[in-house]
Amino acid sequence: MVMTTNVTECINSCLKFVRQLPMLTLAEFIRNMLHRWFHDHHRAVQSMRYQLTDAAHLMMLKRVKKCGYMTFNPVDWNIFSVKRSGKQWTS
């Protein structure tokens, strides 16, 4: 059994048709491909409106809205008391 990551699988599928090229040409192809990927990713990040992706930002807004009715009080450096609708939890 071989375990790979998504990045490895993605690169493998991109190299499917160029594996027969000479080593130097293959290395240049990989360098250009990664250059394009990093450039495209950088452009996408530059156009983001928030520090999070739009989907993550919307999820956080929903959770903040839901938590707006709760009060949090620290009990210890890693323990908090949470109150909501007359109920109280310690975690």
C-alpha positions in Angstrom: 0.0 0.0 0.0 1.4 3.4 -1.0 0.2 6.5 0.9 0.3 9.8 -0.9 -0.9 13.3 -0.3 -3.3 15.3 -2.5 -0.4 17.4 -3.7 1.5 14.4 -4.8 -1.5 13.0 -6.6 -2.1 16.3 -8.3 1.5 16.6 -9.5 1.5 13.0 -10.6 -1.6 13.5 -12.7 -0.1 16.7 -14.3 3.1 14.8 -15.2 1.2 11.8 -16.7 1.9 13.0 -20.3 5.4 14.4 -19.9 7.1 11.5 -18.1 8.7 10.3 -21.3 10.6 13.7 -21.8 14.3 14.0 -21.2 15.2 14.7 -17.6 16.2 18.3 -18.1 13.1 19.1 -20.1 11.0 17.4 -17.4 12.6 19.4 -14.7 12.0 22.6 -16.6 8.3 21.6 -17.1 7.9 21.0 -13.4 9.6 24.3 -12.6 7.3 26.2 -14.9 4.2 24.4 -13.7 5.0 25.1 -10.0 5.8 28.8 -10.9 2.3 29.1 -12.5 0.6 27.4 -9.5 2.3 29.7 -7.0 1.6 32.8 -9.1 -2.1 31.9 -9.5 -2.4 31.1 -5.8 -0.7 34.4 -4.9 -3.1 36.3 -7.2 -6.1 34.5 -5.6 -4.9 35.4 -2.1 -4.3 39.1 -3.1 -7.9 39.3 -4.2 -9.3 38.0 -0.9 -11.5 40.4 1.0 -10.9 38.8 4.4 -8.0 36.9 6.1 -10.1 33.8 5.8 -11.6 32.3 2.6 -15.2 33.5 1.9 -16.6 30.1 3.0 -14.7 30.2 6.3 -15.6 33.8 6.9 -19.4 33.0 6.4 -19.0 30.0 8.8 -17.4 32.2 11.4 -20.1 34.9 11.1 -22.8 32.3 11.7 -21.0 30.9 14.7 -20.3 34.4 16.1 -24.0 35.2 15.7 -24.9 32.0 17.5 -22.4 32.7 20.3 -23.6 36.2 20.7 -26.1 35.0 23.2 -23.5 33.3 25.4 -21.2 34.7 28.0 -17.8 33.3 28.6 -15.8 33.7 31.8 -12.4 32.3 32.4 -12.0 30.0 35.3 -8.4 29.1 34.7 -6.0 29.6 31.9 -7.6 26.8 29.9 -11.0 26.4 31.5 -14.0 28.6 30.8 -17.5 28.9 32.2 -20.1 29.4 29.5 -23.7 30.6 30.2 -26.6 30.6 27.9 -30.3 30.9 28.5 -29.9 30.3 32.2 -27.8 27.1 31.7 -24.1 26.9 32.6 -21.3 24.7 31.4 -17.6 24.5 32.4 -15.1 23.3 29.8 
